[in-house]
């Protein structure tokens, strides 16, 4: 059951309550984080099996990340392809032993920023926000138990500034640490905490939930 | 089986997934997961022909050593081309303080640049530190080390130093940019500023070795201007590059 809209604590944002929580790709996976550096090193050594496995393991994570940011299936496809090509070109910049996911998310984020810049430069201003309802099969919401306040949470999430939304997604949906999010977004840890705090406040206001400053402060420690 | 289960099993790398009857049942009515699997397969197929062994990014000490080697290279070329009139005219405390300052700037620029060229790299040194040491630290140090006054030919000699310094900064910056092309830059304005900063620092070192004019005004204005222009040019070029892609 989702308690997200009611309790915006660490374990309960768009995720099942801790008691009935099943490890899912939405949450952080320590086993995955442990296996990725080895795969990445083999990928740098042109190991085809490792490359295949790396794509298979990380692709769903990047897909969800882009869906959460863009809501456009066509755009997500383009971004994923571009992102993987960039990851491939930049694979030499991965230093063995360092965490892989922040490295990949930094490239994914940069791909998205570049895409946005290109879009702004382009003369035609076509609408890039396809309705999710037009693609019900690609809608990630059914996987999140959309009953009750999930719609309201998603609306509130869509209404907050992009930078805050991204920080919140990486912290709460990917379950990355403040330090990892700071590395992935090129910001300082205090800036990440501040964005997350503002995002909590904005979502609380939108949902009419009273503020719980102490809990949020604990959450960001 | 739900879409979340499919995603989780993919991320966990479960080998039995592809032959699982559960999965086949799920795929028969889930376009989203069919599309996800096809997308992952096409990406993997796209990357396979491009696989080529690459050397992982060198450790930090190698980046620092490369920056010092660059400074030593240009210092050596300056000694061969313009002599050591500046260096020999300095007393020991001046040489020591300038060496410490130069070492600190090169070290800070190298460490900062190393993190600027890799996505999500930890930045042990903020990128403003080498720039601050260069643009404010050097004039301040000059005020302590050199006597006040302007010398006889303040402008002509100064322009000579400025042009020479800018040429050295441009060459050093060009070499650094060539190395930067192997990295993955997410912030070109910051990276450009650091490349300009490193080039400017190398130019300052070279000028201090060969320039015999040791008046504060000359050193702070003309030598400082050469490094300042290098930083500014790098930053502006980086910003432009970022905007135009």
Interface residues (C-beta under 8 A of the other chain):
Chain A: X22 X23 X24 X25 X26 X29 X31 X32 X35 X41 X44 X45 X46 X47 X48 X51 X52 X53 X55 X56 X57 X58 X59 X60 X61 X63 X64 X73 X77 X80 X81 X84 X85 X86 X88 X89 X90 X91 X92 X93 X94 X95 X96 X98 X99 X102 X103 X105 X106 X107 X109 X110 X114 X117 X118 X137 X138 X139 X140 X142 X143 X183 X184 X186
Chain B: X2 X3 X4 X5 X6 X7 X8 X10 X11 X12 X13 X30 X31 X32 X35 X36 X39 X40 X43 X44 X46 X47 X48 X50 X51 X52 X53 X54 X55 X56 X57 X59 X117 X118 X119 X120 X121 X122 X182 X183 X184 X186 X187 X243 X245
